[in-house]
Amino acid sequence: MPAPCVVIPLPSRDYDPSEAALAWRQLRDAGYRVCFATPDGLPATPDPVMMTGEGLDPWGLIPGLRKLKLLGLLLRARRDAREACAQMLADPDYRQPLRHERLRVEDFAGLLIPGGHWARGMRAYLDSADLQTFVAAFFAADKPVAAVCHGVLLVARSKTADGRSVLHGRKTTALTWALEKTAWDLTRFYGRWWNRDYYRTYPEAPDQPAGYMSVQGEVSRLLASPADFLDVPKEAPAFWHKTSGLHRDTAQDERPAWVVQDGNYVSARWPGDVHTWAKRFITLLPRP
């Protein structure tokens, strides 16, 4: 019997390599086949800045200095994610993705939705009517869904027949405004001066308060109550590890991770949660 297939939809470009590739590797190691889908059926391209770290420092436009990285080392994907992404890019299923419009719920055992933040590639993904319809159908079938970072925004925008978000009445987390603002501040004040909104997929309009267009802001507005968006409580063990933005989980250390599960839906905030998030998702899938 063939292994159950999990589908990972991606934008044409600029997805986060850590969130996609580390989850892909865990799924493959657990015995699952992983299929991919893109808007045009062509292989997706990960965010090159997250892969290399080049272009995050203030000298990032200078050819001779681009490879000198300070902020780039802090903010880019970690080595294990870069190695996993290189392996994923060579996978035959990755090289022959499906098209978003042709996805059918009955073909897959699970749906995993990574994120990314660079507006040039991510907005079309987050706005995709094809993907929103597919996500809503997956929730209607009560099959396992995992979403992280901006991927939760795609889920929240997916509507049920009554016009409400599929997350209405559910608990979730996503990229928090605190984490989003920290990365944004680091690059707009100390690094990427020529593109200060690199970390803001949707910056605020002049009449909107700070954080209104953040992932947390929009997702919270689509929930039954803003209280259904769960951030790390101050009494949580390893609170500093979970919230500082300086620590990421590993296969052996879950302390930095914050993962929220509500039925067959598992959500997480950022690449620092991915090992734990993928592990929790795998427990919901049918055994290979």
C-alpha positions, 0 to 999 in steps of 0.5 A: 500500500502506498504511503499516505500523502501530505500536500504542502502548497507553496507560492511561486517564490519567497516561501520560508525555507525553514518552515517548509523544509524542516517539516518536509524532512520530518514527514519523510523520515516518518514514512510519509510521501510529501507532494507539493503544489504551486500556482503554475505547476512549476517548482517554487523558489524559496526566499533567497534572503532567508537562504543566504542572509545576504541583503539584510545588513546595511551594506547589502547592496554593495557587491564586494560586501554582500557576503559579509553578514551580521544581521544576516547570520542572526535572521537567515535560516539555520544550517539544518534548515538550509541543508534540508531545503537543498535536499527538498529542492532535489526531491522528484515530487518537489520538481513536479508540483501540482497546480493549486487549482487542481488540488482535491481533498480526497487525494491527501491525508494531511495539509501543511501550510508554511509561511514566508513574509516577503510581499513580492511572493507571498501576497498572491499566495495569501490571497489565492482563492484556489487555496482558500477554497481548498483549505476550507474543504480540508477543514470541512472534511476534518482532516489534519491541517498544520499552519505556521507563521503567515500560513495561519493567515491563509487559513484564517482567510479561508471561509466556511459556507456561512462566510466565517473563517474556518478558524471561527470558534477555534484556538490558534497561534500565528506569527505574533506582533512582538516577533514580527515587530522585532524582526522588522525593527532590526532590519529597518533601523539597522539593516535593509534601509532600501527596503524597510518593509521586507518583514512586513507583508502588509504595512499599515495605512497612515490611519491604522494603529501599529500592528493592525496589519500584522499577522496577529492583528488580521488573524485575531479579527477573523476569530470568534474572539481575539482571546482565541489567539493564544500567545505564550502565557507569562507562567509558561515554562521556559518563557524566555526561550519561547519569546525572546526570538533568540532560541529555536527548537530542535528535534531534541529540545522543545523548550523554545517552541509554542504550538497550539492544537485544536482538534485536527488543526495545529498552529505555530508562530515562526521557524523556531517552532517548526520541529515541535509543530511538525512532530505534533502534526504527524501524530494526527496523520494516519500511520504509514 
